């Protein structure tokens, strides 16, 4: 989330809060020497830094993002989402002459998933679970930033595991995805994804993922 706020504005904000609280502490406590004056502001800065980092990395941060002034800058996407994933696997299977277990061509299908998005001040993570339990994914790297259209981009790289893979699948592979949205309080996220599964055989997949709030 710090990518949305920006490091420079964030530092300026912390500095302004420190000065305000430090000035208040000086008025009430006073400082007779320069060393006492510097020490007073140092303690104020340290205390505020601990509070800001502590809140920023706690579950309370998602609640704070719903309040002003944070909700004027950052999107509210923390929480559980229900989703559907479509894949280009039928087209790949047809091109490679791969049939299903009954000897028929694979048909287009939608895979229902549950996605948990966890937003903190210094980190964002995504965990995806297919309703069937066939596949689970966890993010290895995730970033939330603004885009050139005055909206937001949520990009991620993930590792996926398939406990009991079929002949046409792999037990472990990697992928990446991207959501592009404009609302600060979206009720729906539309994105794309791609993987490196069986890329040596030209069978790496891609598709569309759509999420709605649970």
C-alpha positions in Angstrom: 0.0 0.0 0.0 2.9 2.3 0.5 3.3 2.4 -3.3 0.0 4.2 -3.5 0.8 6.8 -0.9 4.4 7.2 -2.1 7.5 7.2 0.1 8.0 11.0 -0.1 4.4 12.0 0.8 4.5 9.3 3.6 7.7 10.7 5.0 6.4 14.3 4.9 3.2 13.2 6.6 5.1 11.5 9.4 7.4 14.5 9.7 4.4 16.9 10.0 2.7 14.7 12.6 6.0 14.4 14.5 6.4 18.2 14.5 2.8 18.7 15.6 3.0 16.2 18.5 6.5 17.4 19.4 5.4 21.0 19.6 2.5 20.0 21.8 4.8 18.0 24.1 7.2 20.9 24.2 4.5 23.3 25.3 3.3 21.0 28.0 6.7 19.6 29.2 9.1 22.3 28.1 12.8 22.0 27.4 15.5 24.2 28.8 18.4 23.0 26.7 19.0 22.2 23.0 19.7 18.6 24.0 16.4 18.3 25.8 14.6 19.9 22.9 16.2 17.4 20.4 15.5 14.5 22.8 11.9 15.5 23.1 11.3 15.4 19.3 13.3 12.2 19.0 11.1 10.4 21.5 8.0 11.8 19.7 9.3 10.6 16.3 10.2 7.1 17.7 6.9 6.7 19.4 4.9 7.8 16.4 6.9 5.5 14.1 6.2 2.5 16.3 2.5 3.3 16.4 2.3 3.9 12.6 4.2 0.8 11.7 2.4 -1.3 14.3 -1.0 -0.2 13.0 0.1 -0.4 9.3 1.1 -4.1 9.7 -1.9 -5.1 11.8 -5.5 -6.2 10.8 -6.6 -2.7 11.9 -5.0 -1.1 8.8 -7.8 -2.5 6.5 -10.4 -0.8 8.8 -8.4 2.5 8.7 -8.4 2.4 4.9 -12.2 2.9 5.1 -11.8 6.2 7.0 -10.7 9.6 5.9 -8.2 10.7 4.9 -6.8 7.2 3.8 -10.0 6.3 1.9 -9.3 9.4 -0.3 -6.0 7.9 -1.6 -6.1 4.1 -1.3 -8.5 1.4 -2.6 -10.4 -0.8 -0.2 -9.8 -4.3 -1.5 -8.9 -6.2 1.7 -11.0 -9.2 2.4 -12.5 -12.3 0.9 -13.6 -12.5 -2.7 -15.5 -15.1 -4.7 -14.2 -15.6 -8.2 -14.4 -17.5 -11.5 -11.4 -18.5 -13.7 -11.5 -19.3 -17.4 -8.6 -20.9 -19.2 -7.4 -21.3 -22.8 -6.6 -25.0 -22.1 -9.3 -26.3 -24.5 -7.7 -24.5 -27.4 -4.2 -25.7 -26.3 -5.5 -29.3 -26.0 -7.1 -29.2 -29.4 -3.9 -27.8 -31.0 -1.9 -30.6 -29.5 -4.5 -33.4 -30.1 -5.0 -34.0 -26.4 -8.3 -35.6 -25.3 -9.9 -36.1 -21.9 -10.1 -39.4 -20.2 -13.2 -40.3 -22.2 -11.4 -39.6 -25.5 -13.4 -36.3 -26.1 -12.2 -32.8 -26.7 -11.9 -30.5 -23.7 -14.8 -28.0 -23.4 -14.7 -24.4 -22.1 -15.4 -24.4 -18.4 -15.4 -22.0 -15.5 -13.5 -22.8 -12.3 -15.1 -21.3 -9.1 -12.5 -20.0 -6.6 -12.2 -18.2 -3.3 -9.6 -15.5 -3.0 -8.3 -13.8 0.2 -6.6 -10.4 -0.4 -4.7 -9.1 2.6 -3.5 -5.4 2.5 -1.0 -3.9 4.9 1.0 -0.7 4.9 4.1 -2.3 3.5 2.8 -5.5 1.9 -0.1 -7.0 -0.1 -0.8 -10.8 -0.4 -3.2 -13.0 -2.3 -4.3 -16.5 -1.6 -6.4 -18.4 -4.1 -8.2 -21.7 -3.5 -10.3 -23.6 -6.0 -13.6 -24.8 -4.7 -12.9 -28.3 -5.8 -9.6 -28.4 -3.9 -7.8 -29.4 -7.1 -5.4 -26.4 -7.0 -4.1 -23.9 -4.5 -2.0 -20.7 -5.1 -0.1 -18.3 -2.9 1.6 -15.1 -3.9 5.4 -14.9 -4.0 5.4 -11.2 -4.8 2.5 -8.7 -5.0 2.3 -5.0 -5.6 -0.4 -2.4 -5.6 0.2 0.8 -7.5 -1.5 3.6 -9.4 -1.6 3.4 -13.2 -1.6 5.9 -16.0 -5.4 6.0 -16.1 -5.8 7.5 -12.6 -6.8 4.0 -11.4 -5.0 1.2 -9.8 -3.1 -2.0 -10.7 -2.7 -5.1 -8.6 0.0 -7.3 -10.0 1.3 -10.6 -8.5 3.5 -13.6 -9.1 2.3 -16.8 -7.5 3.3 -20.4 -7.0 0.6 -23.0 -7.6 0.3 -26.6 -6.3 -1.9 -29.4 -7.6 -1.9 -32.2 -5.0 -3.2 -34.9 -7.4 -2.4 -33.7 -10.9 -4.0 -35.2 -14.0 -1.9 -36.4 -16.9 -2.4 -33.1 -18.6 -1.2 -31.0 -15.6 1.8 -30.4 -13.4 2.1 -30.8 -9.6 3.8 -27.4 -9.2 4.2 -24.4 -11.5 4.3 -20.6 -11.4 2.2 -17.8 -12.8 1.5 -14.1 -12.8 -1.6 -12.0 -12.9 -2.8 -8.4 -13.2 -6.0 -6.6 -12.1 -6.7 -3.1 -13.5 -9.5 -1.1 -11.8 -10.4 2.6 -11.2 -12.7 2.6 -8.2 -11.4 3.1 -4.6 -14.1 0.9 -3.4 -14.5 -1.8 -6.1 -17.2 -4.5 -5.9 -15.7 -6.4 -8.8 -12.1 -7.0 -10.0 -11.4 -8.2 -13.6 -8.0 -9.4 -14.5 -5.8 -11.7 -16.6 -3.3 -14.4 -15.7 -0.8 -16.6 -17.3 1.4 -19.6 -16.2 4.5 -21.5 -17.1 3.0 -24.9 -16.6 4.4 -27.4 -19.1 5.9 -24.6 -21.1 8.6 -26.9 -22.6 5.8 -28.7 -24.4 4.0 -25.4 -25.4 1.1 -26.1 -23.0 1.5 -23.0 -20.7 -2.0 -21.6 -20.0 -3.5 -18.1 -19.7 -7.0 -16.8 -19.1 -9.4 -14.4 -17.4 -10.2 -14.1 -13.6 -13.2 -12.2 -12.3 -13.7 -11.5 -8.6 -16.7 -10.2 -6.6 -16.9 -9.5 -2.9 -18.2 -12.3 -0.8 
